[in-house]
Amino acid sequence: MGEHDISFKRINKLAIPALIAGVAEPLLSTTDLAIVGNIPVQATESIAAIGIVGAFLSMLIWVFGQSRSAISSIVSQYLGANRLDEIKDLPAQAVVLVVGVSLLILGLSLPLARQIFQFYNATGDILDLAESYYKIRVFGFPFTLFVIAVFGVFRGLQNTVYPMVIALVGTVVNIVLDWILVYGIEGVLQPMNIEGAAYASVIAQAVMALMSAVLLVKKTSIRLRFHLPFNKEIPRFVTMIGNLFIRTIALNVALYFATSYATAYGKAHIAAYTIGLNLWLMGAFMIDGYSSAGNILAGKLKGAKAFDTLLMLGRQLMKYGFVFGLVLTAIGGLLYGYIGRIFTQETSVLQQFDSTFWLILLMQPICAIAFIYDGMFKGLGETQYLRNLLLLATGLVFIPVLLVFDYLGYQLYAIWMAFFAWIIARSFPLIVLFRRKFSKLAEAS
């Protein structure tokens, strides 16, 4: 296949490391849940607090972490066009912009933490724990955005191995520190409970940031030296982030409604929802391995104007992702009675989780299609389509479905049925748009 190799072997060479790295990201939060969910005091309240903080932090990371897709798209397109020298100063400029914004967000949100989580309907002990957890965990935010931006550079260079290594090291550090800091060491360190989980995450994120900087400088031709004037691609970079920013706001409106409604249903409901959401996100990040391969290859193929190969790539990835989603559904079905018990032993929480988990499993194959085409459109730089589609899917599908089924008294079922309808609305229009646009370009080339 030569320069435009999109064979199963080539796709998996990119997808599998990206898959492993992707699983490591939500595993940081899932580890916090599993360990904190088994502490002897306020376990359910602590799970709920982590879920609420996680929803807010996910919003920030997804909004400002769109730099990864924007950088990856531009770098991969220039790589495909054999013009990489023209943008060697872009990554450093992008990193400075993104990390600068993250520091501003940290400074603004820290004194308002309590008010932020009251907005999520948190009260009493859950509110106190959420505030305490966030005021530590937020210091990892700049490290996280730095890592995300550097991962974008690696992906644009068609390298998913270094992000995998970095993510695995960060995950191991987080798990080890979680055990030590949450449970303590008898006679040496007092248990820190939920605060220990927050410290563990921040330290793990700092380690990942340091590794990212070292590997980028030592193993690539890209240098992290900031200088002016700005690269000619900075306006396109900012425009892409702007589109993805609006898109991610729409995504997080859906997450806010879901978290807020689950919190209002009661602490068992928000705890069960938090476990389900983290498992859903883990599935999403696993599928993101193929989405990342699509992102990386699509950008390079567009840069090389290989539109016939690009169309073939879309068809192949959709099949691979759909089968992978079915595998996730099957594994979840086989382990149905055990998964919730990893996170909690509270009967009321398990009852709520077990009654709705099947909906999360059922949507996995459709999620695969949505996430793969999301990744391809990001790699192609066609972010305006993603922006408009998610605005429509959230405003015209997710919120109405949630409101209707909540009115009918379905509670957690209402939330997951809304997510299911939302995923369907996000997936199939992208297939139509992709084929319509690039079929015309292939015919013209």
N, C-alpha and C positions, 0 to 999 in steps of 0.2 A: 504493500500500500504506500510505502515511501513517505514523502513529506506530509501527506494528508491521511495518515493511518487512523482509521476509526474502527479497527477490528475489536473483537470482544476482549482480546488480550490487552490491547492498548487502553481501552476504556477502563478495564478493571485495574490496570496498573496505576491509573489516576484515581479511580473511584474508591478502591479498598483503603489506601492510606487516608483519603479524605473522609471516608466512612468512620474509620477508627478515631480520627481527630474530631469528627463531628460528634460522636458518641461521648467523647471525653468532656465536651462543653457542658451539656446538661447533667452529666454525671457528677460534676462539682456540686450542683444543687441537690441532686438526688441522693448523694452521699450524706449531705447535711440532714436531709429528711430521714433517711434510714437510721442514722445514728442518734439524732435528736429525738426521733419518734420512740426510742426505747429508753430514754432517761427516766428515772424514778419519779420526777416531779414535773407537773405541767407539760406532759408529753404532747397531748392533743393541742393545747394552746400554743406550744412551740412550733408544731407542724403548721398550724394555721398562720402563725406570725411569719414563718419562713415563706409560706405560700404567698402572702400578701406582699412582703418585701420583694420576693422573687418576681412577682407580676410587675411591680414598679421598675425594678432594675432591668428586667427583660425589655420593658418599654424603652428605657434609656439606651440600652445596648443595641437594640434593634433599630432605633431611630438613628443614633450617631455611629453605629457600627456598619452602616451601609458603605463606608469608605472601602471595605474589603472588596465588595462587588465592583465599585467604580474603578478602583485601582487595577483590579484584576482584568476588567474589560479593556481598559486603555492599554495596559502593558501587553496583554495577549494579542490585541489587534496590531500593535506596532511590531511585536515579535513575528506575527504572520506575514507582515509586509516587509520584514527585514530592515526595519528602521528604528531599532531599539535605542540607538545612540541619541535620538532626538528627545527622549523623555527620561534620561538618567537622573535628572535633578527633580523630577516630579514626585517620587516617593517621599523624599525628605520633606518637601514642602507640604505634601498631603498629611504626613504624620504630625507636623507642627500644628497645622490647622485643626486636626481632629483632637489631639491631646489638649490643645489650648481650650477648645470648647468643653472638654470633659472636666477640666479644672474649674471652669466657670460654673458648670452645673453642680459640681461638688460643693463649691462655696455657697451657692444659692439654696441648695436643697437641705444642707445639714441643719441649719437653724429652724427649718420648717418641717422637719421629719414627722413630728406628731400630727400636725395639721394634714400632711399628705396622706397618712394612713387612716385618719378619721374620715377622709374623703372616700376611702375604700370600705367604709362601714365598720372599721375595727373599733372595739371598745374594751374597757376593763383590762384584764391581764393580757389579752391578745394585743391590744394597742401598746401597752408598756413593753412587751417583749419585742414587738415589731420595731418600735423606736430604738430600743437598745441594740438590736441586731443590725439595723440599717446604719446607725451611727459609726459602726465599725466597718461593716461590709462595703460601704460606699467608697472607702479609701482604696479599694481595689479597682474602682471604675477607670481611672486613667491608665492603669496598667493593662486592663482588658482592652481598651480601645487602641492602645499602642500595638498590642499583639494582633488584634484583628486587622489593622492596617498593614502590618508586616506580612501577615498571612496572605493578604491580597496581592502583594508583590510576588511572593513565592508562587501563588496560583497562576498569576499572569505569565510567569516564567515556566509554566507547565510542571511545577514541582509541588507535589502534595506530601512528599516523604518528610521533609523538615517540619511542616506544621504537625504532622502525626507524632513525631518524636517529641516535640515541644509539648503538645497536648497530653501525651501519655505521662511525661515527667510531672507536669502540673497536677494531673489527676492522682498520681501516686503520692505526691507530697501532700495534697489535700486530704486524702484518705488517712494517711498515717497521722497527720496533725489533728484531724477530726477525732480520732480515737484517743489521742493523748490529751488534747485540750478539753474536749467535751466530758469525757469520763474521768480525767485526771489520772495521776499515778499515786497509789497509796503511799503515804509518808513523804512524798516528794512534791506533788502538785495537786491542789484542790480542784475538783471538777468545776469547769467553767460553764457547763451546759450550753445554752444557745449562743452565748457570747464566744465560747471556744470555737464553735462552728464558724462564726464570722471571722475570727482571727485566722483560722486555718485557710479559709478561702482567700483572704487578702495576701497572705504569705505565698500561697500557691500561684496567685496571679502575678506577684512580683517576680517569682522565679521564672515563670514563662516569659515575661517581658525581657528579662536579662538574657535568656537563651535566644529569644527572637533576634535581639539586636546583634549578638555575637555571631550567630549563624548567617544573618544577612550580610554583615560586613566581611566575614571571613570566607564565605562560600559562594558569593555572587559578585558581579561587577557593580552592583548598586551600592552607593555610599549614602550614609545618613548625615550628610553635611548640608545644612540649610543655607541657601544664599538666594539673593534677588538678582534680576527680576524673576517674576513667576514664569513658569513654563507656559507655553502657548496652550497646553491642554488643561490648565487649571480651570478656565471657565467651563469647559465641558465636564470636568470632574465635579465642579460645584453644582452644575445643572443636574447631573445624574444623581448626586446626593440629594438635591432638592426634591426631585421626583420621588426618589426612594424614601425620603423623609416624610413626604405627604402620605405615601403608600403605607409606611410603617405606623404613622399616626392612626390611619384607618384600621390597621391590624390591631393596634393597641386599644382602640376604642372597643373593639370586640372583646379583647382580653379584660379590659376594665369592666365592661358590663357583666361578663361571666364571673369575674372574681367578686364584684360587688354583690351580685345576686346570690352567689354561693355563700358569701359571708352573712348576708341577711337571713338565709335559711337556718343558720345555727352552726355551732363550732364543729359538730360531727360532719356536716355537709361541706364546710370549707376545707376541713382536713381531708376528706375523701376526694373532693375536687382537686386539691393540691397534689395529691398522690397521682390521680388520673392525668392531670395536666403535665406533670413531670414525665410520666411514662409516654404520653402522647408526644411531647417534645423530644424525648429520646428516640422514639420511632421516626420522627421527622428528621432528626439529625443523622440517623442511620441511612435513611433514604437520601439525605443530602450528599452522600458519597457520589451517587450517580448524578445528582443535580450539579455538584461541583465539577465532575467530569464534563458535563454538558456546558457549564459556564466557561471552563478553560478551553475546550476544543472549539466551541462555537465562536468565541472571540477570535481565535487564531484563524479559523476557516473564513470568517468574514473579512479579516485583514488580508487574507490571500485571495479573496473573491472566489472561493471554491464553493459556490452555492448548491450545486448538485450534491456534493458530499455533505454539506450542511443539512439538507433535507433528509438524506439517508441517516445521518446522525440522530435527528429528531425521532425518526421511526424506531431505530434500534433502542435508543434510551427509554422510550415509552414502554416498549416490551420488557426490557430488563427491569425497569422500576416497578411495573405492575406485578411481575412475578415476585420480585423482592417484597412488595407489600403483602402479597398473599402468604409468603413465608412468615412474615412477622405476625400476621393474623393467626396462622396455624400454631405458631409457637406460643402466642398468648393464650390461645384456646386450650392447649395442652396443659399449661401452667396456671390456668384460671384460678384454681382454689388456693394457690400458694403465693401469688405475687403480692397481694395486699398485705399479707402477714409479714413480709420483709420489712415493711415500714411501720406497722403498728399492730398492737394486740387488742386495741380498743374495739369492743364488739359493735358499738354504734357506728363507728367509722367504717369498719369492715362491711357492715350491712349496706351502707350507702355506696361504698366502692364496688362491691360485688354486683350490686343491682344495675350498675351503669357501665361497667368496664367493657361489656360486649359491644357497646356503641363505638368506643374508641378503637377496638380491634376491627370492627367492620369497615371503618373508613380508611384503613391503612392503604389499600391499593389505589383508591382515588387520591389520597394524599400524595402518593408517589408521583402520579401524573402531574398534579399541581406544582409540586416542589421541583420536579425535573424541568418543566417548562419555565417556571420562575427563574431557575438558574440559567437556562439558555438565553432568555430574554435579557437578563442582567449582563451576561457575557457579550451579547450582541450590542449592548448599550441602548436597547429599546425600552428604556425605563418609563417612558410616558404611558405605554400600554399597561404596564404593571400598576402604575399609579391610578389610572382611570378605572381599571377593572376592580381593584380592591376597594376603592371608594364606593363603587356601585354594589359590590358583593356585601359590604358591611352595612351600608345604608338601606339597601332594598331587599336583602336576604337575611343576614344574621340577626339584626335587631328586630325586624318584624316577627321572625320565627320564634326568637326568644320570648318576646312579649306575649305572643299568642299562647305558647305552651306554658309559660309561667302563669298566665291568667287562668288556664285550665287546671293549674295545680300540679304540674309535672315536676317542678323543682329541678333537681340535677338532670333529669331526663331532658328538660327544656334546654338546658345549657348545651348538652352534647348533641341534641338534635339540631340546634342552631349551628353548631360547629360543622356538623355533617353537611347541611345544606350550603353552608358558606364555602366549604372545600369544593363541592360540586360546581358552584358558581365561579370559582377561581380557576378551575382546571380546563374544562372543555372549550371555553372561548379562546384560550391561548393556543390550543391546537389549531383551531380554524384560522386565527390571525397569522400564526407562524407559516402554515402551508400556503395561505393566500399570498403573503408578501414575498416569500423566498422562492416560490414557484415562478413568479413573474420575473424575479431577478435571474433565476437559473435559465429561463427561456431567453432572456435578453443577453446573457453573457456568452 
